[in-house]
Amino acid sequence: MKIDVHYFAWLRERLGTGRETVETEAGTVAELIDELRARDEGYAHAFSDTGALRAAVDQDLVEFDASLDGAREVAFFPPMTGG
């Protein structure tokens, strides 16, 4: 399936892009991360510390075990803080 993947903050800086369309066989966000890591060293580095990442599927905050079934987009970003 094709899915739009959005990268924010330091992820965008490390990967050199804020958005891309990915062809994936991943069933969950975690599996998508594994596929992205396997692309090259840059992706492996960007996704090396998943504890410093959050994800949203179709603009809903999710855990990494969330299903991608029917998803149109996934976004990755660092944890947000209030102030």
Biopython code that builds the backbone (N, CA, C, O; Angstrom):
import numpy as np
from Bio.PDB.StructureBuilder import StructureBuilder

atoms = [
    (1, "MET", "N", (0.836, -1.171, 0.000)),
    (1, "MET", "CA", (0.000, 0.000, 0.000)),
    (1, "MET", "C", (0.883, 1.238, 0.000)),
    (1, "MET", "O", (2.025, 1.195, 0.459)),
    (2, "LYS", "N", (0.359, 2.324, -0.510)),
    (2, "LYS", "CA", (1.075, 3.604, -0.466)),
    (2, "LYS", "C", (0.529, 4.437, 0.677)),
    (2, "LYS", "O", (-0.677, 4.486, 0.916)),
    (3, "ILE", "N", (1.447, 5.093, 1.380)),
    (3, "ILE", "CA", (1.067, 5.909, 2.513)),
    (3, "ILE", "C", (1.946, 7.158, 2.544)),
    (3, "ILE", "O", (3.144, 7.082, 2.271)),
    (4, "ASP", "N", (1.363, 8.288, 2.870)),
    (4, "ASP", "CA", (2.138, 9.518, 3.028)),
    (4, "ASP", "C", (2.755, 9.530, 4.412)),
    (4, "ASP", "O", (2.070, 9.299, 5.409)),
    (5, "VAL", "N", (4.048, 9.798, 4.473)),
    (5, "VAL", "CA", (4.755, 9.851, 5.750)),
    (5, "VAL", "C", (5.293, 11.267, 5.926)),
    (5, "VAL", "O", (5.960, 11.808, 5.044)),
    (6, "HIS", "N", (4.992, 11.856, 7.079)),
    (6, "HIS", "CA", (5.413, 13.219, 7.397)),
    (6, "HIS", "C", (6.430, 13.170, 8.529)),
    (6, "HIS", "O", (6.278, 12.414, 9.489)),
    (7, "TYR", "N", (7.468, 13.989, 8.401)),
    (7, "TYR", "CA", (8.527, 14.061, 9.404)),
    (7, "TYR", "C", (8.593, 15.491, 9.931)),
    (7, "TYR", "O", (8.573, 16.441, 9.150)),
    (8, "PHE", "N", (8.670, 15.647, 11.241)),
    (8, "PHE", "CA", (8.703, 16.974, 11.848)),
    (8, "PHE", "C", (9.946, 17.157, 12.714)),
    (8, "PHE", "O", (10.555, 16.196, 13.185)),
    (9, "ALA", "N", (10.298, 18.425, 12.904)),
    (9, "ALA", "CA", (11.401, 18.847, 13.783)),
    (9, "ALA", "C", (12.723, 18.202, 13.353)),
    (9, "ALA", "O", (13.067, 18.226, 12.171)),
    (10, "TRP", "N", (13.462, 17.626, 14.306)),
    (10, "TRP", "CA", (14.793, 17.105, 13.989)),
    (10, "TRP", "C", (14.750, 15.906, 13.044)),
    (10, "TRP", "O", (15.739, 15.628, 12.366)),
    (11, "LEU", "N", (13.636, 15.197, 12.984)),
    (11, "LEU", "CA", (13.532, 14.109, 12.002)),
    (11, "LEU", "C", (13.612, 14.673, 10.588)),
    (11, "LEU", "O", (14.324, 14.137, 9.738)),
    (12, "ARG", "N", (12.881, 15.751, 10.342)),
    (12, "ARG", "CA", (12.906, 16.386, 9.020)),
    (12, "ARG", "C", (14.325, 16.841, 8.698)),
    (12, "ARG", "O", (14.793, 16.671, 7.572)),
    (13, "GLU", "N", (15.005, 17.416, 9.677)),
    (13, "GLU", "CA", (16.379, 17.884, 9.459)),
    (13, "GLU", "C", (17.322, 16.713, 9.153)),
    (13, "GLU", "O", (18.150, 16.807, 8.247)),
    (14, "ARG", "N", (17.203, 15.637, 9.889)),
    (14, "ARG", "CA", (18.090, 14.492, 9.672)),
    (14, "ARG", "C", (17.847, 13.804, 8.340)),
    (14, "ARG", "O", (18.785, 13.328, 7.701)),
    (15, "LEU", "N", (16.579, 13.750, 7.916)),
    (15, "LEU", "CA", (16.242, 13.051, 6.679)),
    (15, "LEU", "C", (16.275, 13.945, 5.451)),
    (15, "LEU", "O", (16.321, 13.458, 4.322)),
    (16, "GLY", "N", (16.252, 15.248, 5.672)),
    (16, "GLY", "CA", (16.302, 16.177, 4.548)),
    (16, "GLY", "C", (14.995, 16.309, 3.787)),
    (16, "GLY", "O", (14.973, 16.804, 2.660)),
    (17, "THR", "N", (13.902, 15.863, 4.404)),
    (17, "THR", "CA", (12.585, 15.988, 3.785)),
    (17, "THR", "C", (11.521, 16.027, 4.869)),
    (17, "THR", "O", (11.692, 15.460, 5.949)),
    (18, "GLY", "N", (10.437, 16.695, 4.569)),
    (18, "GLY", "CA", (9.334, 16.765, 5.517)),
    (18, "GLY", "C", (8.203, 15.813, 5.183)),
    (18, "GLY", "O", (7.313, 15.579, 6.000)),
    (19, "ARG", "N", (8.243, 15.261, 3.968)),
    (19, "ARG", "CA", (7.145, 14.399, 3.536)),
    (19, "ARG", "C", (7.590, 13.529, 2.373)),
    (19, "ARG", "O", (8.372, 13.947, 1.519)),
    (20, "GLU", "N", (7.068, 12.304, 2.363)),
    (20, "GLU", "CA", (7.286, 11.429, 1.224)),
    (20, "GLU", "C", (6.162, 10.398, 1.163)),
    (20, "GLU", "O", (5.513, 10.109, 2.168)),
    (21, "THR", "N", (5.950, 9.864, -0.002)),
    (21, "THR", "CA", (5.002, 8.770, -0.173)),
    (21, "THR", "C", (5.800, 7.483, -0.205)),
    (21, "THR", "O", (6.758, 7.347, -0.966)),
    (22, "VAL", "N", (5.395, 6.542, 0.627)),
    (22, "VAL", "CA", (6.134, 5.302, 0.816)),
    (22, "VAL", "C", (5.271, 4.120, 0.386)),
    (22, "VAL", "O", (4.090, 4.043, 0.726)),
    (23, "GLU", "N", (5.865, 3.216, -0.351)),
    (23, "GLU", "CA", (5.220, 1.932, -0.657)),
    (23, "GLU", "C", (5.614, 0.989, 0.475)),
    (23, "GLU", "O", (6.801, 0.747, 0.695)),
    (24, "THR", "N", (4.630, 0.454, 1.193)),
    (24, "THR", "CA", (4.928, -0.343, 2.376)),
    (24, "THR", "C", (4.064, -1.588, 2.456)),
    (24, "THR", "O", (2.949, -1.629, 1.936)),
    (25, "GLU", "N", (4.598, -2.591, 3.113)),
    (25, "GLU", "CA", (3.847, -3.794, 3.452)),
    (25, "GLU", "C", (3.611, -3.856, 4.954)),
    (25, "GLU", "O", (3.108, -4.857, 5.464)),
    (26, "ALA", "N", (3.972, -2.792, 5.664)),
    (26, "ALA", "CA", (3.858, -2.752, 7.123)),
    (26, "ALA", "C", (2.400, -2.819, 7.564)),
    (26, "ALA", "O", (1.519, -2.211, 6.956)),
    (27, "GLY", "N", (2.171, -3.566, 8.628)),
    (27, "GLY", "CA", (0.835, -3.657, 9.201)),
    (27, "GLY", "C", (0.641, -2.753, 10.395)),
    (27, "GLY", "O", (-0.487, -2.456, 10.787)),
    (28, "THR", "N", (1.768, -2.309, 10.982)),
    (28, "THR", "CA", (1.724, -1.431, 12.157)),
    (28, "THR", "C", (2.736, -0.306, 11.986)),
    (28, "THR", "O", (3.584, -0.338, 11.096)),
    (29, "VAL", "N", (2.625, 0.682, 12.855)),
    (29, "VAL", "CA", (3.586, 1.782, 12.847)),
    (29, "VAL", "C", (4.992, 1.245, 13.116)),
    (29, "VAL", "O", (5.949, 1.666, 12.467)),
    (30, "ALA", "N", (5.121, 0.329, 14.060)),
    (30, "ALA", "CA", (6.434, -0.254, 14.384)),
    (30, "ALA", "C", (7.048, -0.945, 13.170)),
    (30, "ALA", "O", (8.250, -0.829, 12.933)),
    (31, "GLU", "N", (6.238, -1.658, 12.405)),
    (31, "GLU", "CA", (6.747, -2.322, 11.210)),
    (31, "GLU", "C", (7.162, -1.299, 10.151)),
    (31, "GLU", "O", (8.133, -1.514, 9.426)),
    (32, "LEU", "N", (6.430, -0.194, 10.063)),
    (32, "LEU", "CA", (6.824, 0.874, 9.144)),
    (32, "LEU", "C", (8.169, 1.457, 9.558)),
    (32, "LEU", "O", (9.027, 1.704, 8.711)),
    (33, "ILE", "N", (8.355, 1.675, 10.847)),
    (33, "ILE", "CA", (9.645, 2.180, 11.339)),
    (33, "ILE", "C", (10.764, 1.212, 10.955)),
    (33, "ILE", "O", (11.827, 1.644, 10.510)),
    (34, "ASP", "N", (10.536, -0.089, 11.123)),
    (34, "ASP", "CA", (11.544, -1.085, 10.749)),
    (34, "ASP", "C", (11.878, -1.003, 9.260)),
    (34, "ASP", "O", (13.045, -1.078, 8.877)),
    (35, "GLU", "N", (10.851, -0.849, 8.424)),
    (35, "GLU", "CA", (11.090, -0.715, 6.982)),
    (35, "GLU", "C", (11.890, 0.541, 6.672)),
    (35, "GLU", "O", (12.804, 0.512, 5.848)),
    (36, "LEU", "N", (11.549, 1.645, 7.330)),
    (36, "LEU", "CA", (12.267, 2.899, 7.091)),
    (36, "LEU", "C", (13.722, 2.782, 7.539)),
    (36, "LEU", "O", (14.625, 3.222, 6.828)),
    (37, "ARG", "N", (13.954, 2.194, 8.710)),
    (37, "ARG", "CA", (15.318, 2.000, 9.214)),
    (37, "ARG", "C", (16.174, 1.219, 8.220)),
    (37, "ARG", "O", (17.361, 1.502, 8.052)),
    (38, "ALA", "N", (15.563, 0.237, 7.565)),
    (38, "ALA", "CA", (16.295, -0.636, 6.651)),
    (38, "ALA", "C", (16.657, 0.052, 5.338)),
    (38, "ALA", "O", (17.454, -0.483, 4.567)),
    (39, "ARG", "N", (16.092, 1.223, 5.069)),
    (39, "ARG", "CA", (16.369, 1.921, 3.811)),
    (39, "ARG", "C", (17.829, 2.305, 3.671)),
    (39, "ARG", "O", (18.465, 1.986, 2.666)),
    (40, "ASP", "N", (18.361, 2.984, 4.666)),
    (40, "ASP", "CA", (19.775, 3.381, 4.638)),
    (40, "ASP", "C", (20.199, 3.886, 6.012)),
    (40, "ASP", "O", (19.401, 3.952, 6.946)),
    (41, "GLU", "N", (21.464, 4.236, 6.105)),
    (41, "GLU", "CA", (22.043, 4.662, 7.374)),
    (41, "GLU", "C", (21.380, 5.919, 7.935)),
    (41, "GLU", "O", (21.238, 6.056, 9.151)),
    (42, "GLY", "N", (20.972, 6.837, 7.056)),
    (42, "GLY", "CA", (20.319, 8.067, 7.497)),
    (42, "GLY", "C", (18.999, 7.791, 8.201)),
    (42, "GLY", "O", (18.713, 8.376, 9.245)),
    (43, "TYR", "N", (18.197, 6.901, 7.630)),
    (43, "TYR", "CA", (16.931, 6.532, 8.266)),
    (43, "TYR", "C", (17.193, 5.743, 9.550)),
    (43, "TYR", "O", (16.501, 5.929, 10.550)),
    (44, "ALA", "N", (18.188, 4.868, 9.518)),
    (44, "ALA", "CA", (18.525, 4.096, 10.723)),
    (44, "ALA", "C", (18.894, 5.037, 11.862)),
    (44, "ALA", "O", (18.482, 4.827, 13.003)),
    (45, "HIS", "N", (19.669, 6.071, 11.556)),
    (45, "HIS", "CA", (20.054, 7.039, 12.579)),
    (45, "HIS", "C", (18.842, 7.838, 13.055)),
    (45, "HIS", "O", (18.666, 8.030, 14.258)),
    (46, "ALA", "N", (18.015, 8.303, 12.136)),
    (46, "ALA", "CA", (16.855, 9.124, 12.499)),
    (46, "ALA", "C", (15.885, 8.358, 13.400)),
    (46, "ALA", "O", (15.267, 8.945, 14.289)),
    (47, "PHE", "N", (15.751, 7.054, 13.172)),
    (47, "PHE", "CA", (14.816, 6.250, 13.949)),
    (47, "PHE", "C", (15.517, 5.364, 14.981)),
    (47, "PHE", "O", (14.960, 4.355, 15.412)),
    (48, "SER", "N", (16.725, 5.734, 15.374)),
    (48, "SER", "CA", (17.490, 4.907, 16.308)),
    (48, "SER", "C", (16.929, 4.936, 17.728)),
    (48, "SER", "O", (17.081, 3.963, 18.467)),
    (49, "ASP", "N", (16.286, 6.031, 18.118)),
    (49, "ASP", "CA", (15.752, 6.148, 19.480)),
    (49, "ASP", "C", (14.251, 6.388, 19.415)),
    (49, "ASP", "O", (13.799, 7.532, 19.446)),
    (50, "THR", "N", (13.484, 5.319, 19.325)),
    (50, "THR", "CA", (12.033, 5.484, 19.218)),
    (50, "THR", "C", (11.414, 6.010, 20.508)),
    (50, "THR", "O", (10.272, 6.467, 20.504)),
    (51, "GLY", "N", (12.151, 5.951, 21.601)),
    (51, "GLY", "CA", (11.664, 6.543, 22.849)),
    (51, "GLY", "C", (11.551, 8.060, 22.759)),
    (51, "GLY", "O", (10.852, 8.688, 23.554)),
    (52, "ALA", "N", (12.244, 8.639, 21.784)),
    (52, "ALA", "CA", (12.209, 10.091, 21.583)),
    (52, "ALA", "C", (11.258, 10.467, 20.453)),
    (52, "ALA", "O", (11.314, 11.584, 19.939)),
    (53, "LEU", "N", (10.387, 9.542, 20.066)),
    (53, "LEU", "CA", (9.452, 9.784, 18.962)),
    (53, "LEU", "C", (8.013, 9.538, 19.381)),
    (53, "LEU", "O", (7.735, 8.752, 20.287)),
    (54, "ARG", "N", (7.132, 10.205, 18.723)),
    (54, "ARG", "CA", (5.703, 9.962, 18.813)),
    (54, "ARG", "C", (5.196, 9.776, 17.381)),
    (54, "ARG", "O", (5.854, 10.180, 16.423)),
    (55, "ALA", "N", (4.032, 9.167, 17.250)),
    (55, "ALA", "CA", (3.463, 8.928, 15.927)),
    (55, "ALA", "C", (1.980, 9.268, 15.920)),
    (55, "ALA", "O", (1.292, 9.174, 16.937)),
    (56, "ALA", "N", (1.514, 9.661, 14.759)),
    (56, "ALA", "CA", (0.091, 9.881, 14.543)),
    (56, "ALA", "C", (-0.288, 9.188, 13.235)),
    (56, "ALA", "O", (0.446, 9.247, 12.248)),
    (57, "VAL", "N", (-1.434, 8.541, 13.249)),
    (57, "VAL", "CA", (-1.985, 7.927, 12.044)),
    (57, "VAL", "C", (-3.263, 8.681, 11.705)),
    (57, "VAL", "O", (-4.192, 8.755, 12.509)),
    (58, "ASP", "N", (-3.290, 9.228, 10.518)),
    (58, "ASP", "CA", (-4.431, 10.042, 10.082)),
    (58, "ASP", "C", (-4.799, 11.089, 11.140)),
    (58, "ASP", "O", (-5.972, 11.315, 11.439)),
    (59, "GLN", "N", (-3.764, 11.714, 11.691)),
    (59, "GLN", "CA", (-3.843, 12.830, 12.628)),
    (59, "GLN", "C", (-4.343, 12.454, 14.021)),
    (59, "GLN", "O", (-4.730, 13.329, 14.796)),
    (60, "ASP", "N", (-4.339, 11.152, 14.347)),
    (60, "ASP", "CA", (-4.663, 10.687, 15.692)),
    (60, "ASP", "C", (-3.399, 10.134, 16.331)),
    (60, "ASP", "O", (-2.745, 9.262, 15.760)),
    (61, "LEU", "N", (-3.051, 10.636, 17.514)),
    (61, "LEU", "CA", (-1.885, 10.155, 18.237)),
    (61, "LEU", "C", (-2.068, 8.676, 18.551)),
    (61, "LEU", "O", (-3.112, 8.268, 19.061)),
    (62, "VAL", "N", (-1.041, 7.867, 18.242)),
    (62, "VAL", "CA", (-1.135, 6.418, 18.419)),
    (62, "VAL", "C", (0.145, 5.866, 19.039)),
    (62, "VAL", "O", (1.184, 6.526, 19.065)),
    (63, "GLU", "N", (0.039, 4.646, 19.533)),
    (63, "GLU", "CA", (1.205, 3.883, 19.975)),
    (63, "GLU", "C", (1.807, 3.201, 18.750)),
    (63, "GLU", "O", (1.162, 3.118, 17.705)),
    (64, "PHE", "N", (3.024, 2.720, 18.873)),
    (64, "PHE", "CA", (3.697, 2.110, 17.732)),
    (64, "PHE", "C", (3.085, 0.774, 17.296)),
    (64, "PHE", "O", (3.362, 0.299, 16.195)),
    (65, "ASP", "N", (2.260, 0.172, 18.148)),
    (65, "ASP", "CA", (1.609, -1.075, 17.746)),
    (65, "ASP", "C", (0.290, -0.830, 17.004)),
    (65, "ASP", "O", (-0.433, -1.779, 16.699)),
    (66, "ALA", "N", (-0.022, 0.426, 16.717)),
    (66, "ALA", "CA", (-1.261, 0.771, 16.018)),
    (66, "ALA", "C", (-1.253, 0.236, 14.589)),
    (66, "ALA", "O", (-0.224, 0.222, 13.914)),
    (67, "SER", "N", (-2.412, -0.196, 14.157)),
    (67, "SER", "CA", (-2.587, -0.733, 12.804)),
    (67, "SER", "C", (-2.527, 0.373, 11.756)),
    (67, "SER", "O", (-2.950, 1.504, 11.995)),
    (68, "LEU", "N", (-1.996, 0.020, 10.600)),
    (68, "LEU", "CA", (-1.990, 0.930, 9.456)),
    (68, "LEU", "C", (-3.091, 0.577, 8.458)),
    (68, "LEU", "O", (-3.150, 1.153, 7.372)),
    (69, "ASP", "N", (-3.949, -0.353, 8.813)),
    (69, "ASP", "CA", (-5.019, -0.783, 7.920)),
    (69, "ASP", "C", (-5.913, 0.410, 7.559)),
    (69, "ASP", "O", (-6.554, 1.003, 8.427)),
    (70, "GLY", "N", (-5.946, 0.743, 6.287)),
    (70, "GLY", "CA", (-6.763, 1.853, 5.812)),
    (70, "GLY", "C", (-6.175, 3.231, 6.029)),
    (70, "GLY", "O", (-6.807, 4.231, 5.686)),
    (71, "ALA", "N", (-4.984, 3.307, 6.588)),
    (71, "ALA", "CA", (-4.367, 4.611, 6.880)),
    (71, "ALA", "C", (-3.947, 5.319, 5.598)),
    (71, "ALA", "O", (-3.518, 4.690, 4.630)),
    (72, "ARG", "N", (-4.080, 6.641, 5.615)),
    (72, "ARG", "CA", (-3.640, 7.463, 4.495)),
    (72, "ARG", "C", (-2.312, 8.144, 4.791)),
    (72, "ARG", "O", (-1.509, 8.381, 3.888)),
    (73, "GLU", "N", (-2.083, 8.464, 6.099)),
    (73, "GLU", "CA", (-0.834, 9.139, 6.437)),
    (73, "GLU", "C", (-0.371, 8.764, 7.835)),
    (73, "GLU", "O", (-1.161, 8.419, 8.713)),
    (74, "VAL", "N", (0.945, 8.847, 8.005)),
    (74, "VAL", "CA", (1.591, 8.654, 9.299)),
    (74, "VAL", "C", (2.528, 9.826, 9.499)),
    (74, "VAL", "O", (3.241, 10.224, 8.578)),
    (75, "ALA", "N", (2.527, 10.379, 10.696)),
    (75, "ALA", "CA", (3.437, 11.477, 11.022)),
    (75, "ALA", "C", (4.317, 11.054, 12.196)),
    (75, "ALA", "O", (3.861, 10.392, 13.128)),
    (76, "PHE", "N", (5.591, 11.451, 12.129)),
    (76, "PHE", "CA", (6.541, 11.195, 13.213)),
    (76, "PHE", "C", (7.063, 12.522, 13.709)),
    (76, "PHE", "O", (7.384, 13.409, 12.918)),
    (77, "PHE", "N", (7.151, 12.661, 15.036)),
    (77, "PHE", "CA", (7.579, 13.920, 15.642)),
    (77, "PHE", "C", (8.090, 13.651, 17.049)),
    (77, "PHE", "O", (7.779, 12.614, 17.635)),
    (78, "PRO", "N", (8.876, 14.579, 17.595)),
    (78, "PRO", "CA", (9.333, 14.423, 18.979)),
    (78, "PRO", "C", (8.192, 14.693, 19.945)),
    (78, "PRO", "O", (7.191, 15.303, 19.568)),
    (79, "PRO", "N", (8.332, 14.244, 21.188)),
    (79, "PRO", "CA", (7.291, 14.520, 22.186)),
    (79, "PRO", "C", (7.048, 16.029, 22.311)),
    (79, "PRO", "O", (7.969, 16.835, 22.183)),
    (80, "MET", "N", (5.816, 16.378, 22.558)),
    (80, "MET", "CA", (5.457, 17.792, 22.714)),
    (80, "MET", "C", (5.485, 18.161, 24.183)),
    (80, "MET", "O", (5.215, 17.335, 25.055)),
    (81, "THR", "N", (5.813, 19.404, 24.439)),
    (81, "THR", "CA", (5.782, 19.902, 25.803)),
    (81, "THR", "C", (4.892, 21.124, 25.871)),
    (81, "THR", "O", (4.749, 21.857, 24.893)),
    (82, "GLY", "N", (4.317, 21.330, 26.991)),
    (82, "GLY", "CA", (3.455, 22.499, 27.192)),
    (82, "GLY", "C", (4.208, 23.610, 27.897)),
    (82, "GLY", "O", (5.349, 23.432, 28.323)),
    (83, "GLY", "N", (3.572, 24.731, 28.011)),
    (83, "GLY", "CA", (4.278, 25.805, 28.692)),
    (83, "GLY", "C", (3.394, 26.935, 29.051)),
    (83, "GLY", "O", (3.854, 27.918, 29.633)),
]
sb = StructureBuilder()
sb.init_structure("model")
sb.init_model(0)
sb.init_chain("A")
sb.init_seg("    ")
for serial, (resi, resn, name, xyz) in enumerate(atoms, 1):
    if name == "N":
        sb.init_residue(resn, " ", resi, " ")
    sb.init_atom(name, np.array(xyz, "f"), 0.0, 1.0, " ", f" {name:<3s}", serial, name[0])
structure = sb.get_structure()
